[in-house]
Amino acid sequence: MIGYYVHHQGRGHLHRAVCVAAHVRGPVTILSSLPRPRSWTGGWMSLPPDIDGAPDDPTARGRLHWAPVRHDGHRERLGMIAEWVRRVNPDLFVSDVSVEVATLVRLMGTPVVVAAMRGDRGDEAHRLAYDLADALLAPWPRSLPEPGWPAHWYAKTVHTGSISRYDGRPRPAVGDGPSRREVVLMLGAGGADVTERQVEEAMRATPGWSWTRLGGPTAGWTDDPWPVLCRADVVVTHAGQNAVAECAAARTATVVLPQDRPHGEQAATARALRTAGLATVRDTWPVPRAWPALLAEAAARPDRWRQWSPGDGARTAGRLLTELCLRRPGRSACVPR
């Protein structure tokens, strides 16, 4: 049995967990405060939220990321996780992603895999989680490593390439295209730094393009954007791991505009994409007059997405988790290949 903690921010952590679990040779239970997907048939534990109210000393004087004092939801949440670990005694636990959950489970004697993220992870809390992990799961290619990591982190890191729910899905047949080229603005569910006015100005500045909007504060949520991504001439998106993975799986030309995130995560991903020439990257939202040339530049860029998205990232991650489970002598619920 594998326990798999899924963070509530956005939908990318959940999409990744479901993809990876499909390639594990054994049972997986997801623990999260997100709604359970209708398609998920494995175990599920619904956790209470712990982000309400005014938190008191949530970083424990800079040693952790989220441990607010006397917060009922936080105490209940960690208590439920601890009780599940005590009762189930899992072979392995994956944290995607919480320093506090990884530390709690490892303190209980269960091996832990931490889903790594780009950016500056040199703070005390991240060092603790990455140091205690039995393995680090990095959903980017080994050829584009995150600079500055200590050698002992690299020694236990498995680089899978990006992991997308669309890996291996055939592209839909393309009919007669529209008279105008299509651009898709995909902001997702993880929060957006872009204003409605900025989007409208970009649309007015590009009369030769037809815009479709996915996610963000004013556009509707789309459970399956695959057909829209595949028919687009260009996708404009942020630099979250899941958004980039889905664009890469679609092999669609992409403009990446990193948003401000803790530890510079999206900025670091954007730097890697720019270094490899995989996407057209701008550090900030462009001014209106820059949009026509920007979209033309992106549309003309050769497709090199395979370096980022080999198509077997979830399979590689599932194989790692299965192998770690099988290290438990005598009683692992995982099955050898």
Helices and strands as residue ranges (DSSP letters): E 2-6, H 12-21, E 28-32, E 43-46, H 72-88, E 92-96, H 99-107, E 112-115, H 124-132, E 135-138, H 151-154, E 157-159, E 181-188, H 196-204, E 209-215, H 226-231, E 234-237, H 241-250, E 254-256, G 262-264, H 265-276, E 280-281, G 288-290, H 291-300, G 305-307, H 313-325
